[in-house]
């Protein structure tokens, strides 16, 4: 059976040049989508290649249907200058199998004390961020917002007030109280968002909020959009599908921000439905098995997600009718590309068997990271092929 190109008003001109040999007779009705786009991943090179490499991360992305991703700058060296950025760019040129468009850091070494060389890096980066670190100083955030505005670049913020963390590592809620864990308050996220929205209005910066997880954050963004402020935001699949009631004493349930309350998860879903939340990004954050084997208290923050995002969201949100397939594709393809000025090429597409059912098996991941809270979940939707720039980046081998 020849693959069927997905028809949608979202992509009226989508007509990819399908290879003549793309006959997938053993599958029910393969569907061709434009390549997915994730504006928040961690590929760990340079500096931490034992966690992930550009090659392994981009292969994992291709297996998940992505043809464009934006890796964050918490690397060694941090890409805070053109020479440091060039180290990452060289690895991308050498190892990437899809389009890998890096972030530049906002501040030197992501320390929040001195602005990075934004002007020199601007032509070579998708946007600027200090992801992994919240910019604590209002004056510094105002200064880098002004420079990003002048450069016409998005500023993507990891919003976290360090003074409100108090050594926490999961959500400050019922699970933490019942099991004797130190909690991370919701205020540590939403308070910096409130500050930054005010600064974005003042500076005219194109402001994007990473991985929102609280109901207060959703309401702040909703109001900012009503006020005409240039703000967008993302959330991640795990915040839409899990909450603190799903926690286990296992490092694969530890990420930052943490899984919040059921009310927070419901508010995020509402934000997806009403357009407050613009996109879904995975925050794919691989670590070694040893780093994730120390329980909730001792494990590193972060889980992997590129290879499971679409199947999970399609299975748990689209098939039950919570959101439409068009809305999911808008969140995973169209909106991230629009906001971050990442073109959608007809030579970038992905082919899926939406009826294939299988359990998630981390041992099959192409990512070096295997930590996922979705281990053994049954999903529908299997990526059969991903093509980037006209070349196969991933092909399913039964």
VMD Tcl script that draws the C-alpha trace (Angstrom):
set ca {
  {0.00 0.00 0.00}
  {1.31 3.45 -0.90}
  {1.59 5.89 1.99}
  {-1.17 8.51 2.24}
  {-0.15 12.15 2.58}
  {-1.99 13.76 5.51}
  {-4.37 16.45 4.28}
  {-4.98 19.42 6.56}
  {-5.69 23.12 6.34}
  {-2.64 23.55 8.57}
  {-0.34 22.47 5.73}
  {-2.20 23.36 2.51}
  {0.93 23.09 0.36}
  {2.34 19.92 1.92}
  {3.15 17.64 -1.01}
  {6.38 15.82 -0.25}
  {8.34 14.09 -3.01}
  {7.73 10.54 -1.80}
  {10.30 8.04 -3.06}
  {8.98 5.67 -5.71}
  {10.04 2.71 -3.58}
  {7.96 3.88 -0.60}
  {5.56 0.98 -0.69}
  {4.64 -0.23 2.77}
  {2.33 -3.10 1.99}
  {2.73 -4.80 5.36}
  {1.21 -1.83 7.22}
  {-2.45 -0.86 7.49}
  {-2.50 2.68 6.07}
  {0.76 4.57 6.45}
  {0.29 8.32 6.85}
  {2.83 10.96 5.84}
  {3.19 14.03 8.07}
  {5.52 17.01 7.84}
  {8.60 16.55 10.01}
  {8.04 17.25 13.70}
  {9.96 20.06 15.41}
  {11.17 20.12 19.03}
  {12.56 23.41 20.31}
  {13.77 21.98 23.65}
  {16.18 19.05 23.72}
  {19.51 18.24 25.37}
  {22.10 16.47 23.22}
  {24.96 16.80 25.76}
  {27.78 17.48 23.29}
  {30.29 18.93 23.74}
  {31.17 18.02 27.30}
  {28.91 15.14 28.33}
  {28.96 12.64 25.48}
  {28.54 9.71 27.87}
  {24.93 10.90 28.34}
  {24.15 11.57 24.66}
  {25.91 12.59 21.46}
  {24.71 14.71 18.58}
  {24.49 11.55 16.52}
  {22.62 9.41 19.05}
  {20.29 12.27 19.95}
  {19.49 13.09 16.34}
  {18.91 9.40 15.54}
  {16.49 9.22 18.48}
  {14.75 12.33 17.19}
  {14.42 10.84 13.70}
  {12.94 7.66 15.22}
  {10.35 9.91 16.86}
  {9.46 11.63 13.58}
  {11.44 14.83 14.16}
  {13.37 16.54 11.39}
  {14.34 19.67 13.34}
  {15.40 20.06 16.97}
  {16.98 22.80 19.06}
  {19.51 21.63 21.69}
  {19.94 23.70 24.84}
  {23.27 25.28 25.82}
  {24.04 23.61 29.17}
  {27.20 22.12 27.70}
  {30.96 22.27 28.28}
  {32.00 24.69 27.05}
  {28.76 26.62 27.24}
  {28.08 28.22 23.84}
  {28.36 31.77 25.19}
  {30.73 33.06 22.50}
  {31.31 32.32 18.84}
  {34.41 30.16 19.47}
  {32.54 28.09 22.06}
  {29.50 27.80 19.80}
  {31.70 26.66 16.93}
  {32.72 23.58 18.94}
  {29.09 22.52 19.03}
  {28.45 23.47 15.40}
  {31.39 21.31 14.29}
  {29.92 18.30 16.11}
  {26.52 18.98 14.53}
  {28.02 19.09 11.05}
  {29.81 15.84 11.73}
  {27.12 13.80 13.48}
  {23.58 15.08 12.93}
  {21.18 13.09 10.75}
  {18.43 15.77 10.94}
  {18.42 19.56 11.26}
  {20.00 20.46 14.61}
  {19.68 24.18 15.36}
  {21.40 25.12 18.62}
  {20.66 27.72 21.24}
  {23.21 30.26 22.32}
  {23.52 31.03 26.02}
  {22.15 34.28 27.42}
  {24.93 34.76 29.96}
  {28.56 33.74 30.30}
  {28.73 30.11 31.45}
  {24.99 30.40 32.18}
  {25.89 32.04 35.49}
  {23.57 35.04 35.10}
  {26.25 37.60 35.91}
  {27.57 38.77 32.54}
  {25.78 38.79 29.19}
  {27.08 36.37 26.57}
  {28.24 37.54 23.14}
  {24.74 37.46 21.67}
  {25.54 39.58 18.64}
  {28.33 37.31 17.39}
  {26.27 34.14 17.86}
  {22.93 35.44 16.54}
  {23.37 34.37 12.88}
  {24.11 30.78 13.91}
  {21.54 30.01 16.62}
  {17.81 29.36 16.72}
  {17.33 31.46 19.87}
  {18.95 32.29 23.21}
  {18.44 30.63 26.58}
  {20.13 29.79 29.87}
  {18.05 26.64 30.16}
  {18.88 24.66 33.26}
  {19.39 27.94 35.09}
  {16.94 30.71 35.81}
  {18.25 34.25 35.32}
  {17.93 35.47 38.89}
  {18.70 39.18 38.37}
  {15.92 41.37 37.01}
  {18.46 43.84 35.67}
  {20.31 41.11 33.79}
  {17.11 39.73 32.33}
  {16.06 43.19 31.19}
  {19.45 43.74 29.55}
  {19.48 40.47 27.61}
  {15.84 40.92 26.62}
  {16.71 44.28 25.08}
  {19.59 42.76 23.14}
  {17.48 39.83 21.94}
  {14.79 42.28 20.81}
  {17.36 44.29 18.87}
  {18.63 41.11 17.22}
  {15.15 39.84 16.41}
  {15.78 36.63 18.38}
  {13.51 34.71 20.72}
  {14.54 34.54 24.38}
  {13.54 31.16 25.82}
  {13.49 31.24 29.62}
  {13.95 28.51 32.20}
  {11.89 30.09 34.95}
  {13.09 29.12 38.40}
  {13.58 31.31 41.46}
  {16.49 29.75 43.34}
  {15.52 31.46 46.59}
  {12.30 29.41 46.67}
  {13.78 25.96 46.00}
  {14.96 25.06 49.54}
  {16.67 21.90 48.33}
  {13.47 20.47 46.83}
  {13.47 17.83 44.12}
  {9.81 16.83 43.58}
  {6.59 18.85 43.71}
  {5.74 20.33 47.10}
  {2.46 18.46 47.36}
  {0.74 15.46 48.86}
  {3.26 12.85 47.70}
  {6.22 14.78 49.08}
  {4.46 15.23 52.42}
  {3.42 11.58 52.64}
  {6.85 10.19 51.78}
  {9.15 12.63 53.53}
  {10.57 14.30 50.41}
  {11.65 17.94 50.05}
  {9.31 19.79 47.72}
  {9.69 22.37 44.96}
  {6.98 25.01 45.24}
  {4.87 26.09 42.28}
  {5.79 29.68 43.13}
  {9.42 29.02 42.21}
  {8.18 28.72 38.61}
  {5.33 31.18 38.30}
  {6.94 34.10 40.12}
  {9.81 34.46 37.59}
  {7.27 34.11 34.78}
  {5.29 37.04 36.18}
  {8.50 39.11 36.36}
  {9.56 38.21 32.83}
  {6.16 38.94 31.30}
  {6.40 42.44 32.76}
  {9.92 42.81 31.33}
  {8.84 41.48 27.93}
  {6.13 44.14 27.80}
  {8.73 46.76 28.69}
  {11.43 45.65 26.23}
  {9.42 44.27 23.31}
  {11.34 41.01 23.50}
  {9.91 37.88 21.86}
  {9.62 35.89 25.08}
  {9.15 32.12 25.23}
  {8.65 30.15 28.44}
  {10.12 26.67 28.67}
  {8.34 23.64 30.13}
  {5.50 25.25 32.10}
  {4.03 22.93 34.72}
  {1.70 24.90 37.02}
  {-1.82 26.26 36.75}
  {-0.60 29.70 37.82}
  {1.85 29.72 34.91}
  {-0.95 28.91 32.47}
  {-3.09 31.75 33.80}
  {-0.20 34.24 33.63}
  {0.43 33.39 29.97}
  {-3.28 33.49 29.18}
  {-3.56 37.00 30.61}
  {-0.33 38.16 28.93}
  {-1.70 37.12 25.55}
  {-4.94 38.99 26.24}
  {-2.79 42.03 27.04}
  {-1.02 41.75 23.68}
  {2.41 40.84 25.06}
  {4.71 38.91 22.73}
  {4.82 35.69 24.75}
  {4.62 31.99 23.90}
  {5.11 28.88 25.98}
  {5.62 25.15 25.82}
  {4.83 22.20 28.00}
  {6.01 18.59 27.78}
  {4.19 15.27 27.32}
  {4.88 14.12 30.89}
  {3.13 17.15 32.40}
  {0.04 16.41 30.29}
  {-0.12 12.68 31.02}
  {1.21 12.35 34.58}
  {0.97 14.10 37.94}
  {2.26 13.59 41.47}
  {-0.23 10.75 41.99}
  {1.79 8.71 39.49}
  {5.13 9.16 41.27}
  {7.21 6.14 42.19}
  {10.41 5.93 44.22}
  {12.44 5.78 41.04}
  {14.71 8.27 39.29}
  {12.80 7.91 36.04}
  {10.04 10.01 37.65}
  {12.40 12.88 38.47}
  {12.54 15.90 36.19}
  {12.69 19.69 36.52}
  {10.14 21.16 36.81}
  {8.63 18.21 38.66}
  {5.35 16.42 38.07}
  {2.79 18.68 39.73}
  {-0.73 18.16 41.11}
  {-3.74 16.81 39.25}
  {-5.19 20.33 39.19}
  {-2.02 21.57 37.50}
  {-2.20 18.83 34.87}
  {-5.85 19.66 34.19}
  {-4.98 23.35 33.80}
  {-2.27 22.44 31.29}
  {-4.75 20.41 29.26}
  {-7.14 23.35 29.32}
  {-4.29 25.56 28.10}
  {-3.68 23.16 25.24}
  {-7.35 23.27 24.28}
  {-7.81 27.04 24.41}
  {-4.53 27.97 22.70}
  {-2.75 29.40 25.73}
  {-0.03 26.77 25.36}
  {1.58 27.10 21.94}
  {3.66 23.97 21.56}
  {4.74 20.68 23.05}
  {8.46 20.10 23.49}
  {9.99 17.00 25.05}
  {12.77 18.52 27.18}
  {14.62 15.32 26.18}
  {17.27 15.13 28.90}
  {19.35 11.92 28.84}
  {21.58 10.76 31.68}
  {23.57 7.64 32.35}
  {21.89 4.66 34.01}
  {23.98 5.25 37.13}
  {22.87 8.88 37.38}
  {19.20 7.84 37.22}
  {19.47 4.91 39.66}
  {19.55 6.89 42.91}
  {15.85 7.31 43.60}
  {13.90 10.54 43.71}
  {16.27 12.26 46.10}
  {19.61 11.36 44.54}
  {19.03 10.95 40.81}
  {19.81 13.60 38.21}
  {16.90 15.67 36.92}
  {15.64 14.68 33.48}
  {14.01 12.01 31.34}
  {14.14 11.14 27.64}
  {11.19 11.75 25.36}
  {11.92 12.13 21.67}
  {11.07 8.54 20.74}
  {7.81 8.39 22.67}
  {6.23 11.86 22.42}
  {3.98 11.41 19.41}
  {2.81 7.85 20.18}
  {1.97 8.79 23.76}
  {0.10 11.96 22.86}
  {-1.69 10.35 19.93}
  {-2.74 7.39 22.08}
  {-3.71 9.27 25.25}
  {-5.07 12.56 23.88}
  {-6.06 12.18 20.23}
  {-7.63 8.71 20.15}
  {-9.91 9.37 23.18}
  {-10.99 12.67 21.62}
  {-9.40 15.07 24.11}
  {-7.72 16.97 21.27}
  {-7.82 16.58 17.50}
  {-4.96 15.23 15.43}
  {-4.76 18.63 13.73}
  {-4.26 20.29 17.11}
  {-1.49 17.87 18.05}
  {0.30 18.50 14.75}
  {-0.09 22.25 15.24}
  {1.62 21.88 18.64}
  {4.40 19.61 17.34}
  {5.05 20.99 13.86}
  {3.54 24.31 12.94}
  {3.72 26.51 16.04}
  {7.33 25.75 17.04}
  {8.49 26.39 13.47}
  {6.57 29.66 13.26}
  {7.81 30.99 16.58}
  {11.45 30.05 16.05}
  {11.55 30.79 12.30}
  {12.36 27.20 11.35}
  {11.19 26.59 7.77}
  {9.09 23.57 6.86}
  {10.73 21.94 3.86}
  {8.81 19.55 1.59}
  {11.91 17.35 1.76}
  {11.36 16.83 5.51}
  {8.62 14.34 6.36}
  {7.80 11.34 8.50}
  {5.68 8.25 7.82}
  {3.59 6.59 10.54}
  {1.46 3.50 10.96}
  {-1.17 4.90 13.30}
  {-2.71 1.49 13.98}
  {0.45 -0.25 15.16}
  {0.18 -1.13 18.85}
  {3.18 -1.99 21.00}
  {4.66 -1.44 24.47}
  {7.30 1.22 25.07}
  {10.62 -0.55 25.62}
  {13.53 1.69 26.66}
  {15.97 -1.04 25.58}
  {14.95 -0.26 22.00}
  {15.67 3.47 22.25}
  {18.34 4.91 19.98}
  {19.04 7.56 22.62}
  {21.83 6.70 25.04}
  {19.40 7.70 27.80}
  {16.80 5.12 28.81}
  {15.03 6.78 31.74}
  {11.32 7.24 31.06}
  {8.27 7.08 33.34}
  {6.39 5.51 30.42}
  {8.26 2.21 30.43}
  {5.89 -0.61 29.32}
  {3.00 1.75 28.48}
  {1.03 0.47 25.49}
  {0.81 2.97 22.64}
  {-0.46 3.19 19.08}
  {1.50 4.82 16.30}
  {4.85 3.62 15.01}
  {7.30 5.68 13.00}
  {8.16 3.79 9.81}
  {10.36 6.34 8.09}
  {11.75 9.83 8.63}
  {13.28 11.75 5.74}
  {15.28 14.95 6.23}
  {16.57 17.04 3.35}
  {15.44 14.27 1.03}
  {17.57 11.60 2.73}
  {16.31 8.83 5.04}
  {17.31 9.58 8.64}
  {15.46 6.64 10.16}
  {13.74 3.55 8.78}
  {11.84 1.01 10.88}
  {13.21 -2.51 10.60}
  {10.62 -5.09 11.79}
}
mol new
graphics top color blue
foreach p $ca { graphics top sphere $p radius 0.5 }
foreach p [lrange $ca 0 end-1] q [lrange $ca 1 end] { graphics top cylinder $p $q radius 0.2 }
display resetview
